[in-house]
Amino acid sequence: MRPLRSVAADMPPSIARSLDAALEMTIVGSFSRAGFLLRRATQEWSDPPSVRGRTLLVTGASSGVGRAIADGLARRGADLVLGGRDPDRLESVARGARERGVRARTWRVDLGRGAEVDEAARELADDLERLDGIVHSAGALLPHFATDVDGTEMTVATHLLAPFRLTWHLAGRLAESDLATIVTVSSGGMYTQALHLESLEMGPEQYRGTTAYARAKRAQVVLAHEWSRRWSSSGIRSYVMHPGWTDTPGLAEALPRFSRLGPLLRRPDEGADTAVWLAAGGAGTEGTRSGIWLDRRRRSEYYLPGTRSGNASLGDELWTWCERRTGLTEASN
C-alpha cells in the first residue's frame, strides 16, 4: 500500500479542497487526528515562517497545547516569554527553548486574579525590549462553580477578562512591532453556544462546567474579532483558532470519558500547529473579521442552529462589557 503522503502528492488541488470540505461537514473527521493527518498530507503544508529575532508571549505555556505552542515557536527561532502559575514547569519549558538557542524567560501570573494580571502586565510592558505577539492559550474547564477575588465567575475571569486585561496593557508594545500578532486558542466546544451577554456569566445554581467553558470560548472568538477591528490600523493582526480534539492533561482531568477516544485524539503538537503557523505569520495579512481557524484554514464560525446571535453590534457590546468589568477604558489608558 502506498504511503498517504505519496497518494496525496498525486491528488489534484480540487480534490484536496473537496476532501477538506467533506471533513469539515462531518465534525468528527474534522476535529479528530484523522482530519489533521489528511489535511497535512493533501494540502502541501510548508514549515511556518521563521520568527528568529521576534519575541512572543505564550500564556498557559507550562503544559498541553500551550507548551506545544511554545516549543513550536522556539523551533522557529522565537524568543519567548512563558506565562503561567507553576514556576517549576515553566522553567522546564524555558530550558527546552534555550537548548534550541533562543532566549526564554518565565513570567509567573495567576490569571484568576485581575489586579495581579494588571500589575504584572504593566511591569512586563515596561521591562520587555520588544513584543511581537501574544498567544492566549491559558485556560481550564472547571467542574465546580468558583469566583475570583472580585466575585467574577472563574471561567469568565480566566478565559475572557484576563486576556482582555493582558492585551490591553501590552497593546502599545505590540503596536511598535512591524509584525504584531495576537492568537487566541479557543475550543471547538464554542460551536455549541451562542453569545448572550446576559447569560455569559453563570451563577452557582445553574452552573455547568462544560457550558460555562463553551460560552467563554465563544466570547473569545468575538473578542479576537474586536482586536482585529479596532487595532488593525496600528498593524496588529488578531486571529482565533481551535486545536481540534487534542490529548492533553487538562482534557484527561476535565473530561475523562472524552479522553478515552484514544487514536481519534490529536497529539499536542498537532493541536498546536495552526497556532504556531498563525503566530509566525503564516496567514499573511489576513485577520479574523469572520471565521475561526483550524488546520491552517479559516472555518465556519457556526455549525448549529440557534448559536448565531444576529446582533451586528455584539462585538462592541462585549468590549464595553469587558471595560466595565475590568475598569479599563480609553480614559484609563
Helices and strands as residue ranges (DSSP letters): H 4-9, H 13-26, H 28-31, H 33-42, E 55-59, H 64-75, E 79-84, H 87-98, E 104-108, H 114-127, E 133-136, H 154-156, I 157-161, H 162-175, E 181-185, G 188-192, H 197-200, H 209-231, G 232-234, E 237-241, H 249-254, G 258-264, H 268-279, E 292-294, E 297-299, H 314-326, G 330-332
